[in-house]
Amino acid sequence: MHVLHLFGDEIEERLINALNLVHEWKVGNASVGETRNASLGAIAVARESSNPTAIVVARSVGYAVATAHMADHSLGAALYALKAIKNAGNFIR
């Protein structure tokens, strides 16, 4: 996840765990249900945060992990990643 570093100084453990779990899912070591729950955990991080950039980073992670149960969620992951870059002021020119 290329925008994870924009979350802040300390990356919430639920985000890291969700990303690790989706890698396990890719190789057949985790279920879709487990990845869905991890995705919901990442979305919970977004709801608990007050930092606009951290919110969209967490949502990007949540949608990326949710791709395990619905491929269309990859679009949400990309959209929120772009919002994170914009919020952080890191424009690609």
PDB file of N, CA, C and O in Angstrom:
ATOM      1  N   MET A   1       0.872  -1.170   0.000  1.00  0.00           N
ATOM      2  CA  MET A   1       0.000   0.000   0.000  1.00  0.00           C
ATOM      3  C   MET A   1       0.909   1.219   0.000  1.00  0.00           C
ATOM      4  O   MET A   1       1.599   1.499   0.980  1.00  0.00           O
ATOM      5  N   HIS A   2       0.898   1.924  -1.091  1.00  0.00           N
ATOM      6  CA  HIS A   2       1.843   3.013  -1.308  1.00  0.00           C
ATOM      7  C   HIS A   2       1.507   4.298  -0.565  1.00  0.00           C
ATOM      8  O   HIS A   2       2.327   5.215  -0.553  1.00  0.00           O
ATOM      9  N   VAL A   3       0.351   4.401   0.048  1.00  0.00           N
ATOM     10  CA  VAL A   3       0.010   5.617   0.792  1.00  0.00           C
ATOM     11  C   VAL A   3      -0.009   5.385   2.301  1.00  0.00           C
ATOM     12  O   VAL A   3      -0.327   6.303   3.057  1.00  0.00           O
ATOM     13  N   LEU A   4       0.320   4.200   2.742  1.00  0.00           N
ATOM     14  CA  LEU A   4       0.250   3.879   4.172  1.00  0.00           C
ATOM     15  C   LEU A   4       1.099   4.829   5.011  1.00  0.00           C
ATOM     16  O   LEU A   4       0.712   5.185   6.125  1.00  0.00           O
ATOM     17  N   HIS A   5       2.241   5.240   4.493  1.00  0.00           N
ATOM     18  CA  HIS A   5       3.128   6.140   5.242  1.00  0.00           C
ATOM     19  C   HIS A   5       2.476   7.496   5.503  1.00  0.00           C
ATOM     20  O   HIS A   5       2.920   8.231   6.385  1.00  0.00           O
ATOM     21  N   LEU A   6       1.435   7.837   4.753  1.00  0.00           N
ATOM     22  CA  LEU A   6       0.747   9.112   4.964  1.00  0.00           C
ATOM     23  C   LEU A   6      -0.193   9.075   6.176  1.00  0.00           C
ATOM     24  O   LEU A   6      -0.718  10.112   6.583  1.00  0.00           O
ATOM     25  N   PHE A   7      -0.402   7.900   6.744  1.00  0.00           N
ATOM     26  CA  PHE A   7      -1.307   7.767   7.885  1.00  0.00           C
ATOM     27  C   PHE A   7      -0.834   8.601   9.076  1.00  0.00           C
ATOM     28  O   PHE A   7      -1.644   9.206   9.778  1.00  0.00           O
ATOM     29  N   GLY A   8       0.461   8.628   9.292  1.00  0.00           N
ATOM     30  CA  GLY A   8       1.020   9.387  10.415  1.00  0.00           C
ATOM     31  C   GLY A   8       2.242   8.697  10.969  1.00  0.00           C
ATOM     32  O   GLY A   8       2.750   7.737  10.389  1.00  0.00           O
ATOM     33  N   ASP A   9       2.709   9.191  12.094  1.00  0.00           N
ATOM     34  CA  ASP A   9       3.934   8.651  12.690  1.00  0.00           C
ATOM     35  C   ASP A   9       3.787   7.200  13.131  1.00  0.00           C
ATOM     36  O   ASP A   9       4.700   6.395  12.950  1.00  0.00           O
ATOM     37  N   GLU A  10       2.648   6.871  13.704  1.00  0.00           N
ATOM     38  CA  GLU A  10       2.404   5.500  14.148  1.00  0.00           C
ATOM     39  C   GLU A  10       1.228   4.928  13.367  1.00  0.00           C
ATOM     40  O   GLU A  10       0.093   5.386  13.500  1.00  0.00           O
ATOM     41  N   ILE A  11       1.516   3.932  12.562  1.00  0.00           N
ATOM     42  CA  ILE A  11       0.472   3.322  11.741  1.00  0.00           C
ATOM     43  C   ILE A  11      -0.346   2.381  12.612  1.00  0.00           C
ATOM     44  O   ILE A  11       0.199   1.514  13.295  1.00  0.00           O
ATOM     45  N   GLU A  12      -1.639   2.562  12.578  1.00  0.00           N
ATOM     46  CA  GLU A  12      -2.566   1.748  13.360  1.00  0.00           C
ATOM     47  C   GLU A  12      -2.373   0.271  13.015  1.00  0.00           C
ATOM     48  O   GLU A  12      -2.320  -0.104  11.843  1.00  0.00           O
ATOM     49  N   GLU A  13      -2.271  -0.542  14.033  1.00  0.00           N
ATOM     50  CA  GLU A  13      -1.998  -1.970  13.857  1.00  0.00           C
ATOM     51  C   GLU A  13      -3.080  -2.687  13.054  1.00  0.00           C
ATOM     52  O   GLU A  13      -2.780  -3.640  12.336  1.00  0.00           O
ATOM     53  N   ARG A  14      -4.328  -2.248  13.163  1.00  0.00           N
ATOM     54  CA  ARG A  14      -5.398  -2.898  12.402  1.00  0.00           C
ATOM     55  C   ARG A  14      -5.186  -2.741  10.899  1.00  0.00           C
ATOM     56  O   ARG A  14      -5.579  -3.613  10.123  1.00  0.00           O
ATOM     57  N   LEU A  15      -4.574  -1.647  10.489  1.00  0.00           N
ATOM     58  CA  LEU A  15      -4.290  -1.452   9.065  1.00  0.00           C
ATOM     59  C   LEU A  15      -3.209  -2.423   8.595  1.00  0.00           C
ATOM     60  O   LEU A  15      -3.338  -3.051   7.544  1.00  0.00           O
ATOM     61  N   ILE A  16      -2.169  -2.534   9.367  1.00  0.00           N
ATOM     62  CA  ILE A  16      -1.079  -3.453   9.027  1.00  0.00           C
ATOM     63  C   ILE A  16      -1.586  -4.889   9.014  1.00  0.00           C
ATOM     64  O   ILE A  16      -1.275  -5.655   8.102  1.00  0.00           O
ATOM     65  N   ASN A  17      -2.369  -5.253  10.029  1.00  0.00           N
ATOM     66  CA  ASN A  17      -2.910  -6.611  10.089  1.00  0.00           C
ATOM     67  C   ASN A  17      -3.812  -6.906   8.900  1.00  0.00           C
ATOM     68  O   ASN A  17      -3.772  -8.007   8.351  1.00  0.00           O
ATOM     69  N   ALA A  18      -4.624  -5.935   8.499  1.00  0.00           N
ATOM     70  CA  ALA A  18      -5.523  -6.127   7.359  1.00  0.00           C
ATOM     71  C   ALA A  18      -4.718  -6.370   6.082  1.00  0.00           C
ATOM     72  O   ALA A  18      -5.047  -7.260   5.298  1.00  0.00           O
ATOM     73  N   LEU A  19      -3.683  -5.594   5.879  1.00  0.00           N
ATOM     74  CA  LEU A  19      -2.856  -5.763   4.678  1.00  0.00           C
ATOM     75  C   LEU A  19      -2.117  -7.098   4.696  1.00  0.00           C
ATOM     76  O   LEU A  19      -1.993  -7.760   3.666  1.00  0.00           O
ATOM     77  N   ASN A  20      -1.632  -7.484   5.861  1.00  0.00           N
ATOM     78  CA  ASN A  20      -0.967  -8.786   5.967  1.00  0.00           C
ATOM     79  C   ASN A  20      -1.952  -9.917   5.690  1.00  0.00           C
ATOM     80  O   ASN A  20      -1.609 -10.898   5.029  1.00  0.00           O
ATOM     81  N   LEU A  21      -3.169  -9.780   6.193  1.00  0.00           N
ATOM     82  CA  LEU A  21      -4.169 -10.827   6.011  1.00  0.00           C
ATOM     83  C   LEU A  21      -4.561 -10.980   4.550  1.00  0.00           C
ATOM     84  O   LEU A  21      -4.744 -12.101   4.077  1.00  0.00           O
ATOM     85  N   VAL A  22      -4.691  -9.879   3.833  1.00  0.00           N
ATOM     86  CA  VAL A  22      -5.064  -9.998   2.423  1.00  0.00           C
ATOM     87  C   VAL A  22      -3.951 -10.673   1.626  1.00  0.00           C
ATOM     88  O   VAL A  22      -4.229 -11.352   0.637  1.00  0.00           O
ATOM     89  N   HIS A  23      -2.708 -10.498   2.036  1.00  0.00           N
ATOM     90  CA  HIS A  23      -1.618 -11.229   1.379  1.00  0.00           C
ATOM     91  C   HIS A  23      -1.754 -12.724   1.659  1.00  0.00           C
ATOM     92  O   HIS A  23      -1.498 -13.550   0.783  1.00  0.00           O
ATOM     93  N   GLU A  24      -2.154 -13.062   2.871  1.00  0.00           N
ATOM     94  CA  GLU A  24      -2.402 -14.469   3.209  1.00  0.00           C
ATOM     95  C   GLU A  24      -3.562 -15.021   2.394  1.00  0.00           C
ATOM     96  O   GLU A  24      -3.526 -16.173   1.963  1.00  0.00           O
ATOM     97  N   TRP A  25      -4.592 -14.206   2.180  1.00  0.00           N
ATOM     98  CA  TRP A  25      -5.740 -14.630   1.372  1.00  0.00           C
ATOM     99  C   TRP A  25      -5.298 -14.937  -0.057  1.00  0.00           C
ATOM    100  O   TRP A  25      -5.746 -15.914  -0.657  1.00  0.00           O
ATOM    101  N   LYS A  26      -4.414 -14.095  -0.599  1.00  0.00           N
ATOM    102  CA  LYS A  26      -3.961 -14.289  -1.981  1.00  0.00           C
ATOM    103  C   LYS A  26      -3.316 -15.652  -2.186  1.00  0.00           C
ATOM    104  O   LYS A  26      -3.392 -16.209  -3.281  1.00  0.00           O
ATOM    105  N   VAL A  27      -2.683 -16.196  -1.154  1.00  0.00           N
ATOM    106  CA  VAL A  27      -2.018 -17.498  -1.292  1.00  0.00           C
ATOM    107  C   VAL A  27      -2.849 -18.634  -0.696  1.00  0.00           C
ATOM    108  O   VAL A  27      -2.375 -19.761  -0.555  1.00  0.00           O
ATOM    109  N   GLY A  28      -4.098 -18.315  -0.348  1.00  0.00           N
ATOM    110  CA  GLY A  28      -5.008 -19.357   0.121  1.00  0.00           C
ATOM    111  C   GLY A  28      -4.950 -19.668   1.601  1.00  0.00           C
ATOM    112  O   GLY A  28      -5.459 -20.702   2.033  1.00  0.00           O
ATOM    113  N   ASN A  29      -4.340 -18.795   2.389  1.00  0.00           N
ATOM    114  CA  ASN A  29      -4.201 -19.054   3.818  1.00  0.00           C
ATOM    115  C   ASN A  29      -5.166 -18.258   4.690  1.00  0.00           C
ATOM    116  O   ASN A  29      -5.028 -18.255   5.914  1.00  0.00           O
ATOM    117  N   ALA A  30      -6.132 -17.591   4.087  1.00  0.00           N
ATOM    118  CA  ALA A  30      -7.141 -16.841   4.849  1.00  0.00           C
ATOM    119  C   ALA A  30      -8.444 -16.897   4.056  1.00  0.00           C
ATOM    120  O   ALA A  30      -8.441 -17.001   2.829  1.00  0.00           O
ATOM    121  N   SER A  31      -9.541 -16.826   4.775  1.00  0.00           N
ATOM    122  CA  SER A  31     -10.849 -16.888   4.127  1.00  0.00           C
ATOM    123  C   SER A  31     -11.330 -15.492   3.729  1.00  0.00           C
ATOM    124  O   SER A  31     -10.815 -14.479   4.200  1.00  0.00           O
ATOM    125  N   VAL A  32     -12.320 -15.471   2.857  1.00  0.00           N
ATOM    126  CA  VAL A  32     -12.938 -14.213   2.460  1.00  0.00           C
ATOM    127  C   VAL A  32     -13.564 -13.544   3.676  1.00  0.00           C
ATOM    128  O   VAL A  32     -13.486 -12.324   3.820  1.00  0.00           O
ATOM    129  N   GLY A  33     -14.181 -14.324   4.546  1.00  0.00           N
ATOM    130  CA  GLY A  33     -14.787 -13.772   5.763  1.00  0.00           C
ATOM    131  C   GLY A  33     -13.762 -13.088   6.657  1.00  0.00           C
ATOM    132  O   GLY A  33     -14.033 -12.031   7.226  1.00  0.00           O
ATOM    133  N   GLU A  34     -12.596 -13.689   6.776  1.00  0.00           N
ATOM    134  CA  GLU A  34     -11.536 -13.081   7.588  1.00  0.00           C
ATOM    135  C   GLU A  34     -11.076 -11.755   6.976  1.00  0.00           C
ATOM    136  O   GLU A  34     -10.857 -10.775   7.688  1.00  0.00           O
ATOM    137  N   THR A  35     -10.935 -11.739   5.666  1.00  0.00           N
ATOM    138  CA  THR A  35     -10.496 -10.495   5.026  1.00  0.00           C
ATOM    139  C   THR A  35     -11.585  -9.437   5.115  1.00  0.00           C
ATOM    140  O   THR A  35     -11.287  -8.252   5.265  1.00  0.00           O
ATOM    141  N   ARG A  36     -12.836  -9.850   5.023  1.00  0.00           N
ATOM    142  CA  ARG A  36     -13.938  -8.892   5.155  1.00  0.00           C
ATOM    143  C   ARG A  36     -13.916  -8.253   6.542  1.00  0.00           C
ATOM    144  O   ARG A  36     -14.072  -7.039   6.673  1.00  0.00           O
ATOM    145  N   ASN A  37     -13.727  -9.062   7.564  1.00  0.00           N
ATOM    146  CA  ASN A  37     -13.656  -8.522   8.927  1.00  0.00           C
ATOM    147  C   ASN A  37     -12.464  -7.592   9.098  1.00  0.00           C
ATOM    148  O   ASN A  37     -12.566  -6.566   9.771  1.00  0.00           O
ATOM    149  N   ALA A  38     -11.343  -7.943   8.498  1.00  0.00           N
ATOM    150  CA  ALA A  38     -10.159  -7.074   8.564  1.00  0.00           C
ATOM    151  C   ALA A  38     -10.427  -5.756   7.846  1.00  0.00           C
ATOM    152  O   ALA A  38      -9.988  -4.695   8.290  1.00  0.00           O
ATOM    153  N   SER A  39     -11.150  -5.833   6.736  1.00  0.00           N
ATOM    154  CA  SER A  39     -11.524  -4.623   6.012  1.00  0.00           C
ATOM    155  C   SER A  39     -12.393  -3.719   6.881  1.00  0.00           C
ATOM    156  O   SER A  39     -12.187  -2.506   6.933  1.00  0.00           O
ATOM    157  N   LEU A  40     -13.353  -4.316   7.552  1.00  0.00           N
ATOM    158  CA  LEU A  40     -14.220  -3.535   8.441  1.00  0.00           C
ATOM    159  C   LEU A  40     -13.421  -2.918   9.588  1.00  0.00           C
ATOM    160  O   LEU A  40     -13.743  -1.825  10.053  1.00  0.00           O
ATOM    161  N   GLY A  41     -12.383  -3.618  10.042  1.00  0.00           N
ATOM    162  CA  GLY A  41     -11.502  -3.053  11.065  1.00  0.00           C
ATOM    163  C   GLY A  41     -10.770  -1.829  10.565  1.00  0.00           C
ATOM    164  O   GLY A  41     -10.603  -0.857  11.302  1.00  0.00           O
ATOM    165  N   ALA A  42     -10.331  -1.866   9.311  1.00  0.00           N
ATOM    166  CA  ALA A  42      -9.659  -0.702   8.725  1.00  0.00           C
ATOM    167  C   ALA A  42     -10.627   0.467   8.586  1.00  0.00           C
ATOM    168  O   ALA A  42     -10.254   1.615   8.829  1.00  0.00           O
ATOM    169  N   ILE A  43     -11.852   0.185   8.200  1.00  0.00           N
ATOM    170  CA  ILE A  43     -12.863   1.237   8.083  1.00  0.00           C
ATOM    171  C   ILE A  43     -13.174   1.817   9.463  1.00  0.00           C
ATOM    172  O   ILE A  43     -13.445   3.012   9.584  1.00  0.00           O
ATOM    173  N   ALA A  44     -13.137   0.987  10.495  1.00  0.00           N
ATOM    174  CA  ALA A  44     -13.338   1.475  11.865  1.00  0.00           C
ATOM    175  C   ALA A  44     -12.234   2.454  12.255  1.00  0.00           C
ATOM    176  O   ALA A  44     -12.490   3.451  12.930  1.00  0.00           O
ATOM    177  N   VAL A  45     -11.012   2.168  11.829  1.00  0.00           N
ATOM    178  CA  VAL A  45      -9.897   3.093  12.079  1.00  0.00           C
ATOM    179  C   VAL A  45     -10.214   4.441  11.453  1.00  0.00           C
ATOM    180  O   VAL A  45      -9.974   5.482  12.065  1.00  0.00           O
ATOM    181  N   ALA A  46     -10.748   4.430  10.246  1.00  0.00           N
ATOM    182  CA  ALA A  46     -11.115   5.683   9.575  1.00  0.00           C
ATOM    183  C   ALA A  46     -12.161   6.443  10.379  1.00  0.00           C
ATOM    184  O   ALA A  46     -12.050   7.657  10.547  1.00  0.00           O
ATOM    185  N   ARG A  47     -13.168   5.744  10.874  1.00  0.00           N
ATOM    186  CA  ARG A  47     -14.232   6.407  11.641  1.00  0.00           C
ATOM    187  C   ARG A  47     -13.720   6.975  12.961  1.00  0.00           C
ATOM    188  O   ARG A  47     -14.247   7.972  13.454  1.00  0.00           O
ATOM    189  N   GLU A  48     -12.701   6.348  13.531  1.00  0.00           N
ATOM    190  CA  GLU A  48     -12.165   6.778  14.827  1.00  0.00           C
ATOM    191  C   GLU A  48     -11.174   7.924  14.704  1.00  0.00           C
ATOM    192  O   GLU A  48     -10.863   8.577  15.700  1.00  0.00           O
ATOM    193  N   SER A  49     -10.680   8.175  13.518  1.00  0.00           N
ATOM    194  CA  SER A  49      -9.654   9.193  13.319  1.00  0.00           C
ATOM    195  C   SER A  49     -10.277  10.566  13.106  1.00  0.00           C
ATOM    196  O   SER A  49     -11.402  10.691  12.622  1.00  0.00           O
ATOM    197  N   SER A  50      -9.523  11.584  13.476  1.00  0.00           N
ATOM    198  CA  SER A  50      -9.960  12.961  13.217  1.00  0.00           C
ATOM    199  C   SER A  50      -9.074  13.643  12.168  1.00  0.00           C
ATOM    200  O   SER A  50      -9.362  14.761  11.741  1.00  0.00           O
ATOM    201  N   ASN A  51      -8.004  12.970  11.759  1.00  0.00           N
ATOM    202  CA  ASN A  51      -7.088  13.512  10.766  1.00  0.00           C
ATOM    203  C   ASN A  51      -7.611  13.152   9.372  1.00  0.00           C
ATOM    204  O   ASN A  51      -7.741  11.970   9.053  1.00  0.00           O
ATOM    205  N   PRO A  52      -7.912  14.151   8.542  1.00  0.00           N
ATOM    206  CA  PRO A  52      -8.493  13.866   7.224  1.00  0.00           C
ATOM    207  C   PRO A  52      -7.636  12.949   6.349  1.00  0.00           C
ATOM    208  O   PRO A  52      -8.170  12.103   5.632  1.00  0.00           O
ATOM    209  N   THR A  53      -6.331  13.110   6.402  1.00  0.00           N
ATOM    210  CA  THR A  53      -5.466  12.252   5.588  1.00  0.00           C
ATOM    211  C   THR A  53      -5.462  10.831   6.135  1.00  0.00           C
ATOM    212  O   THR A  53      -5.536   9.876   5.362  1.00  0.00           O
ATOM    213  N   ALA A  54      -5.379  10.677   7.441  1.00  0.00           N
ATOM    214  CA  ALA A  54      -5.421   9.346   8.046  1.00  0.00           C
ATOM    215  C   ALA A  54      -6.739   8.643   7.737  1.00  0.00           C
ATOM    216  O   ALA A  54      -6.765   7.429   7.532  1.00  0.00           O
ATOM    217  N   ILE A  55      -7.818   9.394   7.704  1.00  0.00           N
ATOM    218  CA  ILE A  55      -9.132   8.816   7.397  1.00  0.00           C
ATOM    219  C   ILE A  55      -9.130   8.194   6.005  1.00  0.00           C
ATOM    220  O   ILE A  55      -9.550   7.049   5.834  1.00  0.00           O
ATOM    221  N   VAL A  56      -8.662   8.941   5.014  1.00  0.00           N
ATOM    222  CA  VAL A  56      -8.703   8.404   3.649  1.00  0.00           C
ATOM    223  C   VAL A  56      -7.668   7.304   3.424  1.00  0.00           C
ATOM    224  O   VAL A  56      -7.882   6.417   2.598  1.00  0.00           O
ATOM    225  N   VAL A  57      -6.551   7.350   4.146  1.00  0.00           N
ATOM    226  CA  VAL A  57      -5.596   6.237   4.070  1.00  0.00           C
ATOM    227  C   VAL A  57      -6.248   4.973   4.620  1.00  0.00           C
ATOM    228  O   VAL A  57      -6.170   3.914   3.997  1.00  0.00           O
ATOM    229  N   ALA A  58      -6.887   5.077   5.774  1.00  0.00           N
ATOM    230  CA  ALA A  58      -7.546   3.909   6.370  1.00  0.00           C
ATOM    231  C   ALA A  58      -8.656   3.384   5.467  1.00  0.00           C
ATOM    232  O   ALA A  58      -8.824   2.171   5.339  1.00  0.00           O
ATOM    233  N   ARG A  59      -9.406   4.270   4.846  1.00  0.00           N
ATOM    234  CA  ARG A  59     -10.457   3.841   3.914  1.00  0.00           C
ATOM    235  C   ARG A  59      -9.847   3.155   2.686  1.00  0.00           C
ATOM    236  O   ARG A  59     -10.402   2.181   2.178  1.00  0.00           O
ATOM    237  N   SER A  60      -8.721   3.658   2.220  1.00  0.00           N
ATOM    238  CA  SER A  60      -8.045   3.024   1.095  1.00  0.00           C
ATOM    239  C   SER A  60      -7.631   1.597   1.455  1.00  0.00           C
ATOM    240  O   SER A  60      -7.818   0.673   0.664  1.00  0.00           O
ATOM    241  N   VAL A  61      -7.075   1.425   2.637  1.00  0.00           N
ATOM    242  CA  VAL A  61      -6.699   0.084   3.103  1.00  0.00           C
ATOM    243  C   VAL A  61      -7.946  -0.795   3.194  1.00  0.00           C
ATOM    244  O   VAL A  61      -7.940  -1.936   2.730  1.00  0.00           O
ATOM    245  N   GLY A  62      -9.007  -0.266   3.789  1.00  0.00           N
ATOM    246  CA  GLY A  62     -10.233  -1.037   3.932  1.00  0.00           C
ATOM    247  C   GLY A  62     -10.774  -1.526   2.603  1.00  0.00           C
ATOM    248  O   GLY A  62     -11.161  -2.687   2.471  1.00  0.00           O
ATOM    249  N   TYR A  63     -10.801  -0.642   1.623  1.00  0.00           N
ATOM    250  CA  TYR A  63     -11.297  -1.033   0.306  1.00  0.00           C
ATOM    251  C   TYR A  63     -10.344  -1.990  -0.402  1.00  0.00           C
ATOM    252  O   TYR A  63     -10.787  -2.907  -1.093  1.00  0.00           O
ATOM    253  N   ALA A  64      -9.044  -1.785  -0.236  1.00  0.00           N
ATOM    254  CA  ALA A  64      -8.075  -2.695  -0.857  1.00  0.00           C
ATOM    255  C   ALA A  64      -8.261  -4.114  -0.323  1.00  0.00           C
ATOM    256  O   ALA A  64      -8.241  -5.077  -1.090  1.00  0.00           O
ATOM    257  N   VAL A  65      -8.438  -4.238   0.965  1.00  0.00           N
ATOM    258  CA  VAL A  65      -8.624  -5.553   1.576  1.00  0.00           C
ATOM    259  C   VAL A  65      -9.982  -6.134   1.203  1.00  0.00           C
ATOM    260  O   VAL A  65     -10.107  -7.348   1.038  1.00  0.00           O
ATOM    261  N   ALA A  66     -10.994  -5.294   1.067  1.00  0.00           N
ATOM    262  CA  ALA A  66     -12.335  -5.755   0.689  1.00  0.00           C
ATOM    263  C   ALA A  66     -12.380  -6.300  -0.727  1.00  0.00           C
ATOM    264  O   ALA A  66     -13.348  -6.959  -1.107  1.00  0.00           O
ATOM    265  N   THR A  67     -11.341  -6.034  -1.515  1.00  0.00           N
ATOM    266  CA  THR A  67     -11.262  -6.575  -2.870  1.00  0.00           C
ATOM    267  C   THR A  67     -11.331  -8.099  -2.846  1.00  0.00           C
ATOM    268  O   THR A  67     -11.740  -8.719  -3.827  1.00  0.00           O
ATOM    269  N   ALA A  68     -10.933  -8.703  -1.727  1.00  0.00           N
ATOM    270  CA  ALA A  68     -10.992 -10.171  -1.601  1.00  0.00           C
ATOM    271  C   ALA A  68     -12.420 -10.689  -1.743  1.00  0.00           C
ATOM    272  O   ALA A  68     -12.620 -11.805  -2.221  1.00  0.00           O
ATOM    273  N   HIS A  69     -13.406  -9.909  -1.343  1.00  0.00           N
ATOM    274  CA  HIS A  69     -14.782 -10.393  -1.458  1.00  0.00           C
ATOM    275  C   HIS A  69     -15.545  -9.736  -2.595  1.00  0.00           C
ATOM    276  O   HIS A  69     -16.615 -10.212  -2.974  1.00  0.00           O
ATOM    277  N   MET A  70     -15.009  -8.638  -3.152  1.00  0.00           N
ATOM    278  CA  MET A  70     -15.676  -7.996  -4.287  1.00  0.00           C
ATOM    279  C   MET A  70     -14.638  -7.173  -5.053  1.00  0.00           C
ATOM    280  O   MET A  70     -14.130  -6.171  -4.549  1.00  0.00           O
ATOM    281  N   ALA A  71     -14.339  -7.601  -6.253  1.00  0.00           N
ATOM    282  CA  ALA A  71     -13.274  -6.974  -7.039  1.00  0.00           C
ATOM    283  C   ALA A  71     -13.489  -5.483  -7.260  1.00  0.00           C
ATOM    284  O   ALA A  71     -12.521  -4.727  -7.343  1.00  0.00           O
ATOM    285  N   ASP A  72     -14.729  -5.053  -7.355  1.00  0.00           N
ATOM    286  CA  ASP A  72     -15.009  -3.632  -7.599  1.00  0.00           C
ATOM    287  C   ASP A  72     -14.516  -2.720  -6.476  1.00  0.00           C
ATOM    288  O   ASP A  72     -14.372  -1.515  -6.683  1.00  0.00           O
ATOM    289  N   HIS A  73     -14.260  -3.271  -5.306  1.00  0.00           N
ATOM    290  CA  HIS A  73     -13.749  -2.444  -4.210  1.00  0.00           C
ATOM    291  C   HIS A  73     -12.359  -1.892  -4.506  1.00  0.00           C
ATOM    292  O   HIS A  73     -11.914  -0.946  -3.856  1.00  0.00           O
ATOM    293  N   SER A  74     -11.676  -2.475  -5.478  1.00  0.00           N
ATOM    294  CA  SER A  74     -10.353  -1.949  -5.837  1.00  0.00           C
ATOM    295  C   SER A  74     -10.453  -0.505  -6.323  1.00  0.00           C
ATOM    296  O   SER A  74      -9.517   0.277  -6.161  1.00  0.00           O
ATOM    297  N   LEU A  75     -11.580  -0.160  -6.914  1.00  0.00           N
ATOM    298  CA  LEU A  75     -11.776   1.226  -7.367  1.00  0.00           C
ATOM    299  C   LEU A  75     -11.825   2.180  -6.178  1.00  0.00           C
ATOM    300  O   LEU A  75     -11.272   3.278  -6.238  1.00  0.00           O
ATOM    301  N   GLY A  76     -12.483   1.766  -5.104  1.00  0.00           N
ATOM    302  CA  GLY A  76     -12.539   2.592  -3.898  1.00  0.00           C
ATOM    303  C   GLY A  76     -11.161   2.769  -3.284  1.00  0.00           C
ATOM    304  O   GLY A  76     -10.819   3.848  -2.800  1.00  0.00           O
ATOM    305  N   ALA A  77     -10.372   1.697  -3.308  1.00  0.00           N
ATOM    306  CA  ALA A  77      -9.013   1.780  -2.762  1.00  0.00           C
ATOM    307  C   ALA A  77      -8.198   2.820  -3.522  1.00  0.00           C
ATOM    308  O   ALA A  77      -7.484   3.620  -2.917  1.00  0.00           O
ATOM    309  N   ALA A  78      -8.305   2.807  -4.831  1.00  0.00           N
ATOM    310  CA  ALA A  78      -7.564   3.767  -5.645  1.00  0.00           C
ATOM    311  C   ALA A  78      -8.059   5.189  -5.414  1.00  0.00           C
ATOM    312  O   ALA A  78      -7.259   6.117  -5.297  1.00  0.00           O
ATOM    313  N   LEU A  79      -9.362   5.359  -5.350  1.00  0.00           N
ATOM    314  CA  LEU A  79      -9.941   6.686  -5.134  1.00  0.00           C
ATOM    315  C   LEU A  79      -9.474   7.283  -3.808  1.00  0.00           C
ATOM    316  O   LEU A  79      -9.056   8.439  -3.756  1.00  0.00           O
ATOM    317  N   TYR A  80      -9.546   6.491  -2.735  1.00  0.00           N
ATOM    318  CA  TYR A  80      -9.125   6.999  -1.428  1.00  0.00           C
ATOM    319  C   TYR A  80      -7.615   7.217  -1.364  1.00  0.00           C
ATOM    320  O   TYR A  80      -7.157   8.117  -0.660  1.00  0.00           O
ATOM    321  N   ALA A  81      -6.836   6.414  -2.083  1.00  0.00           N
ATOM    322  CA  ALA A  81      -5.390   6.639  -2.132  1.00  0.00           C
ATOM    323  C   ALA A  81      -5.090   7.984  -2.787  1.00  0.00           C
ATOM    324  O   ALA A  81      -4.230   8.730  -2.320  1.00  0.00           O
ATOM    325  N   LEU A  82      -5.797   8.288  -3.859  1.00  0.00           N
ATOM    326  CA  LEU A  82      -5.616   9.592  -4.511  1.00  0.00           C
ATOM    327  C   LEU A  82      -6.013  10.739  -3.585  1.00  0.00           C
ATOM    328  O   LEU A  82      -5.344  11.772  -3.554  1.00  0.00           O
ATOM    329  N   LYS A  83      -7.093  10.563  -2.833  1.00  0.00           N
ATOM    330  CA  LYS A  83      -7.507  11.592  -1.873  1.00  0.00           C
ATOM    331  C   LYS A  83      -6.441  11.776  -0.801  1.00  0.00           C
ATOM    332  O   LYS A  83      -6.181  12.900  -0.371  1.00  0.00           O
ATOM    333  N   ALA A  84      -5.822  10.678  -0.365  1.00  0.00           N
ATOM    334  CA  ALA A  84      -4.767  10.767   0.653  1.00  0.00           C
ATOM    335  C   ALA A  84      -3.593  11.583   0.136  1.00  0.00           C
ATOM    336  O   ALA A  84      -3.049  12.425   0.850  1.00  0.00           O
ATOM    337  N   ILE A  85      -3.210  11.332  -1.104  1.00  0.00           N
ATOM    338  CA  ILE A  85      -2.098  12.078  -1.703  1.00  0.00           C
ATOM    339  C   ILE A  85      -2.455  13.555  -1.797  1.00  0.00           C
ATOM    340  O   ILE A  85      -1.637  14.420  -1.483  1.00  0.00           O
ATOM    341  N   LYS A  86      -3.671  13.837  -2.228  1.00  0.00           N
ATOM    342  CA  LYS A  86      -4.114  15.236  -2.336  1.00  0.00           C
ATOM    343  C   LYS A  86      -4.132  15.903  -0.956  1.00  0.00           C
ATOM    344  O   LYS A  86      -3.646  17.023  -0.800  1.00  0.00           O
ATOM    345  N   ASN A  87      -4.688  15.217   0.037  1.00  0.00           N
ATOM    346  CA  ASN A  87      -4.761  15.791   1.389  1.00  0.00           C
ATOM    347  C   ASN A  87      -3.376  16.047   1.970  1.00  0.00           C
ATOM    348  O   ASN A  87      -3.170  17.026   2.687  1.00  0.00           O
ATOM    349  N   ALA A  88      -2.434  15.173   1.663  1.00  0.00           N
ATOM    350  CA  ALA A  88      -1.094  15.317   2.212  1.00  0.00           C
ATOM    351  C   ALA A  88      -0.274  16.356   1.460  1.00  0.00           C
ATOM    352  O   ALA A  88       0.816  16.732   1.890  1.00  0.00           O
ATOM    353  N   GLY A  89      -0.810  16.817   0.328  1.00  0.00           N
ATOM    354  CA  GLY A  89      -0.088  17.816  -0.448  1.00  0.00           C
ATOM    355  C   GLY A  89       1.001  17.248  -1.313  1.00  0.00           C
ATOM    356  O   GLY A  89       1.869  17.983  -1.783  1.00  0.00           O
ATOM    357  N   ASN A  90       0.972  15.952  -1.531  1.00  0.00           N
ATOM    358  CA  ASN A  90       1.988  15.291  -2.352  1.00  0.00           C
ATOM    359  C   ASN A  90       1.453  15.085  -3.761  1.00  0.00           C
ATOM    360  O   ASN A  90       1.121  13.961  -4.140  1.00  0.00           O
ATOM    361  N   PHE A  91       1.371  16.120  -4.514  1.00  0.00           N
ATOM    362  CA  PHE A  91       0.844  16.027  -5.866  1.00  0.00           C
ATOM    363  C   PHE A  91       1.899  15.492  -6.809  1.00  0.00           C
ATOM    364  O   PHE A  91       3.073  15.852  -6.725  1.00  0.00           O
ATOM    365  N   ILE A  92       1.465  14.634  -7.701  1.00  0.00           N
ATOM    366  CA  ILE A  92       2.350  14.122  -8.744  1.00  0.00           C
ATOM    367  C   ILE A  92       2.171  15.020  -9.956  1.00  0.00           C
ATOM    368  O   ILE A  92       1.052  15.194 -10.438  1.00  0.00           O
ATOM    369  N   ARG A  93       3.234  15.580 -10.441  1.00  0.00           N
ATOM    370  CA  ARG A  93       3.142  16.502 -11.579  1.00  0.00           C
ATOM    371  C   ARG A  93       3.857  15.958 -12.773  1.00  0.00           C
ATOM    372  O   ARG A  93       3.883  16.601 -13.822  1.00  0.00           O
TER     373      ARG A  93
END
